[in-house]
Amino acid sequence: MSLDLSLYDKVLENRVRLQIMSVLVANEHYDFNALKELLQITDGNLASNLKSLEKEGYLIVEKSFVDRKPNTKYIRTDKGQKAFENHLTALENLIKQQYK
């Protein structure tokens, strides 16, 4: 029996990118420092994974100032939401296949 992995998203197989998208799907937006603290990762690791998700069109970046300090906010896109949902469906199907 063959397994259909057409919904599996290679971008989201990375643990940090999957965690970022999980946070953004559950929340309207999240800022850089809050993501870094929540995920307990370095600035560089977070920045590179956010850049990958932005490049894919899975999130957008909004830059602003809060009390004269720069603030970078990340918001999932519809494309990112759909990719995340499809990826979860593929993982669920994989798990179900293992227990048939």
Secondary structure, DSSP 8 states (H G I E B T S, - for coil): -----TT--GGGGSHHHHHHHHHHHHSS-EEHHHHHHHHT--HHHHHHHHHHHHHHTSEEEEEEEETTEEEEEEEE-HHHHHHHHHHHHHHHHHHHHHT-
